[in-house]
Amino acid sequence: MGYFLQHVLRCIFLCVLAAVPHLFAQAGPPFRSDDPETPGSGKWEINFGFIGDRNPQAGSYQTPDLDINYGLGDRIQLKYDLPLAVAETRPQPANGTNGTVLAGLGSSLLGFKIRFYEHREKPSEGSGGVERPANFSMSIYPQLTLNNPTRSVARGVVEPGPDFLLPLEMNGRIGPIRMDGEVGYHFGNHALAQSWIRALVVGHEFNDRLEVYAELYDEQDANRVYSKNNDGTLIRLPKQREATLGLGGRYALNRSRSLVLLAMSGRSFQKATINNSQPSWIAYLGVQLQLGHKKQ
């Protein structure tokens, strides 16, 4: 199944690239991947969400997650993300182990997105020379995750940092269908495996207030990390993978679209067991506040 998925994703991305002249899309919250869009010069987008990811062995939750984004010019986005993290270890009767629930301040995420390429069609006759919106764009979005000076790592609430993610995003439109693709690499550290991420988001804007998308997301370890037994011997941990299919969207709660409802749910399309990280379910529920955007 994993070998098949890699080839499916590769074919999808080749199809997206082949359609460059006619493409556009919108990932980002509530989805796991992102896109080349930015808030706009001097504008803010603040996402306040509740996020869950659970499998038969454990659960990870951000309750809530505060995601603050600012447009520095029309092509640059600055990001700061800070969650209240909850880590759940589920009871395993077969092994005689009890479950635990731990909470603490999560890790800080700093991001810098730059949209380095846009393709625009030439103004049509009779348009007065008004430039059309971009129908294809690409960006890079370096993101650095750092642990805060709390005991969250020691208590097992969050993974040890730092972790650096370097992704490439692209988006566009094929007729009424919007598409977004992302591929990136987590560089990890001595205690956190390096991993690849690949994603595709496909959907449609039904009107100026409602948009619905499906997301195919895949994250796979690129190497193995080691853990110590009680006697000090090293154990090579197996590679982990999350391959999920989610359905979600956005709905503007007011006419100015300054307050937007965000929702997404999904699950792994591979079997979730206590020995892998495939989630039984994933979810995002929150709101987005847009500041500095002109009323339409």
C-alpha positions in Angstrom: 0.0 0.0 0.0 2.8 2.4 0.9 4.6 1.7 -2.5 1.3 2.3 -4.3 0.6 5.6 -2.5 4.0 7.0 -3.4 3.3 6.4 -7.1 -0.2 7.8 -6.8 1.1 11.0 -5.2 3.9 11.3 -7.8 1.4 11.0 -10.6 -0.9 13.6 -9.1 1.9 16.1 -8.7 3.0 15.6 -12.3 -0.6 16.2 -13.4 -0.7 19.4 -11.4 2.5 20.7 -12.9 1.3 19.8 -16.4 -1.8 22.0 -15.9 0.2 25.1 -14.9 -1.4 27.6 -17.3 -4.9 27.1 -16.0 -4.5 26.6 -12.3 -5.4 28.3 -8.3 -6.3 27.0 -4.4 -6.4 27.4 -0.7 -4.9 25.1 1.9 -3.8 26.3 5.3 -6.1 26.0 8.4 -8.1 23.8 8.9 -6.0 21.6 6.7 -2.6 20.0 7.6 -0.8 21.4 4.5 -0.4 25.0 3.3 -0.5 27.0 0.1 1.3 30.0 -1.5 -1.4 32.5 -0.4 -0.5 35.3 2.0 -2.7 37.7 4.1 -1.8 40.7 2.0 0.2 43.8 2.9 -0.4 45.0 6.5 -3.1 42.4 7.1 -3.6 39.8 9.9 -5.0 36.4 9.9 -5.5 34.9 13.3 -6.6 31.2 13.6 -7.9 30.0 16.9 -8.5 26.2 16.7 -8.9 22.9 18.5 -6.9 20.2 16.9 -6.9 16.4 17.5 -4.9 13.4 16.2 -5.5 10.0 17.8 -4.5 6.4 17.1 -5.0 3.2 19.1 -1.8 3.9 21.2 -1.9 7.6 21.8 -3.5 11.0 21.1 -2.1 14.4 20.5 -4.3 17.6 21.0 -3.9 21.3 20.8 -6.6 22.8 23.0 -6.5 25.5 21.8 -3.9 26.4 19.1 -3.2 30.1 18.5 -1.9 30.7 15.0 -1.0 34.3 14.2 -0.1 35.4 10.6 0.9 38.8 9.3 1.4 40.0 5.7 4.7 41.8 5.2 4.1 43.2 1.7 1.9 41.3 -0.8 4.2 38.2 -1.1 5.6 37.6 2.4 3.9 36.1 5.4 5.2 36.0 9.0 3.8 33.3 11.3 3.9 32.5 15.0 2.0 29.5 16.4 1.7 28.4 20.1 -0.6 25.7 21.4 -1.7 24.4 24.7 -0.7 20.8 24.2 -2.3 17.6 25.6 -0.6 14.2 25.2 -2.7 11.1 25.8 -1.3 7.6 26.3 -4.2 5.1 25.9 -4.6 2.1 28.2 -3.4 -1.2 26.7 -5.1 -4.1 28.7 -3.2 -6.7 26.8 0.1 -5.3 28.2 -1.4 -4.3 31.6 -0.5 -0.6 31.1 -2.7 2.2 32.2 -3.5 5.3 30.2 -2.2 8.8 31.1 -3.2 12.4 30.1 -0.6 15.2 30.3 -1.0 18.8 29.5 1.4 21.8 29.2 2.5 24.7 27.0 3.4 23.4 23.5 6.3 24.3 21.3 6.6 27.6 19.4 6.6 27.6 15.7 8.1 30.4 13.6 7.4 30.6 9.9 8.4 32.8 7.0 6.6 32.3 3.7 7.6 34.0 0.4 5.6 33.6 -2.8 8.4 33.7 -5.3 6.4 33.1 -8.5 3.0 34.1 -10.0 1.5 33.5 -13.4 -1.1 36.0 -14.5 -3.1 36.1 -17.8 -2.9 39.3 -19.8 -5.8 41.8 -19.4 -8.6 41.1 -21.8 -9.9 43.7 -24.3 -12.3 46.1 -22.7 -11.0 45.5 -19.2 -9.3 48.9 -19.0 -5.9 47.2 -18.5 -7.0 45.9 -15.1 -4.6 43.0 -14.1 -6.2 39.7 -13.4 -5.6 37.7 -10.2 -2.8 35.1 -10.4 -3.9 31.7 -11.7 -0.8 29.9 -10.6 1.7 30.5 -7.9 4.6 28.9 -5.9 6.1 29.6 -2.5 8.6 28.3 0.0 7.7 28.3 3.7 10.6 27.6 6.1 9.3 26.8 9.6 11.3 26.4 12.8 9.8 24.6 15.9 11.4 25.5 19.2 10.7 24.2 22.8 9.7 26.8 25.3 11.4 27.0 28.7 8.9 24.7 30.5 8.9 21.1 31.5 6.7 20.0 28.6 9.5 18.0 27.0 10.7 16.3 30.2 7.1 15.4 31.1 6.4 13.9 27.6 3.9 16.5 26.5 5.7 17.6 23.4 8.5 16.2 21.2 12.1 17.5 21.8 13.2 20.3 19.5 14.4 22.0 17.5 12.8 20.8 14.2 13.1 22.6 10.9 10.6 22.1 8.0 11.3 23.3 4.5 8.3 22.9 2.2 7.5 24.0 -1.4 3.8 24.9 -2.2 2.0 25.5 -5.4 -1.6 26.2 -6.3 -3.9 26.9 -9.2 -7.3 26.2 -10.8 -8.6 23.8 -13.4 -12.0 25.2 -14.4 -14.2 25.3 -11.2 -11.8 23.0 -9.3 -9.1 24.5 -7.1 -5.9 22.6 -6.3 -3.0 22.9 -4.0 0.1 20.8 -3.7 2.9 20.7 -1.1 6.1 18.7 -0.6 8.6 19.3 2.2 11.2 17.8 4.5 11.4 17.8 8.3 15.1 17.9 9.3 14.4 16.6 12.8 17.1 16.1 15.5 18.9 13.3 17.4 15.6 12.3 19.1 13.1 13.1 16.3 13.2 11.3 12.9 13.7 13.2 9.7 10.6 12.9 7.5 9.0 13.8 4.1 5.6 15.4 3.8 3.5 15.3 0.7 0.0 16.7 0.3 -2.7 17.5 -2.3 -5.9 19.6 -1.6 -8.7 19.6 -4.2 -12.0 21.5 -3.9 -14.5 24.1 -5.0 -15.7 27.6 -3.9 -19.5 27.3 -4.0 -20.0 31.0 -3.4 -18.2 34.0 -1.8 -18.8 32.5 1.7 -18.5 28.7 1.4 -15.5 26.6 0.2 -15.1 22.8 0.6 -12.0 20.7 0.0 -10.6 17.2 0.3 -7.0 16.7 1.5 -4.7 13.8 0.9 -1.7 14.1 3.3 1.3 11.8 3.8 4.2 12.1 6.2 6.8 9.4 6.3 10.0 9.0 8.4 13.1 9.2 6.3 15.4 7.6 8.9 15.2 5.8 12.2 15.9 7.1 15.7 17.1 5.2 18.7 15.9 4.8 22.3 17.6 3.4 25.4 16.5 0.4 27.4 16.6 0.5 31.2 20.0 -1.3 31.0 21.4 1.4 28.7 21.3 -0.6 25.4 20.0 1.1 22.3 16.8 0.1 20.5 16.3 1.1 16.9 12.8 2.4 16.6 10.7 1.5 13.5 9.9 4.1 10.9 6.5 5.7 11.3 4.0 7.1 8.8 0.8 9.1 8.7 -1.3 8.9 5.5 -4.7 10.6 5.9 -7.7 11.7 3.9 -9.6 14.7 5.3 -12.7 16.6 4.3 -13.3 20.2 5.4 -13.8 23.8 4.5 -14.4 27.4 5.5 -17.6 29.3 5.9 -17.7 33.1 6.4 -19.9 34.0 9.3 -20.4 37.7 8.2 -20.6 39.5 4.9 -17.2 41.2 5.2 -15.7 37.7 5.7 -13.6 38.9 8.6 -14.8 36.0 10.8 -14.6 32.5 9.2 -15.6 29.1 10.6 -12.9 26.5 10.0 -13.6 22.7 10.2 -12.0 19.5 9.0 -12.2 15.8 9.9 -10.6 12.7 8.5 -8.7 9.5 9.2 -5.9 7.3 7.9 -6.7 5.2 4.8 -4.3 2.6 6.1 -5.0 0.3 9.1 -4.2 2.0 12.5 -2.5 -0.2 15.0 -0.6 0.2 18.3 2.6 -0.3 16.5 2.3 2.5 13.9 1.3 6.2 14.0 -1.6 5.9 11.5 -4.4 7.9 13.1 -7.9 6.5 13.8 -9.1 10.1 13.3 -7.9 13.7 12.9 -9.9 16.8 13.4 -9.8 20.6 13.4 -12.5 23.0 14.6 -11.9 26.8 14.9 -12.4 30.3 13.7 -10.3 32.7 11.7 -10.2 36.4 12.4 -9.1 38.7 9.5 -7.9 42.2 10.4 -7.1 44.9 8.0 -9.1 43.4 5.1 -11.4 45.8 3.3 -15.1 45.1 3.4 -16.3 43.8 0.1 
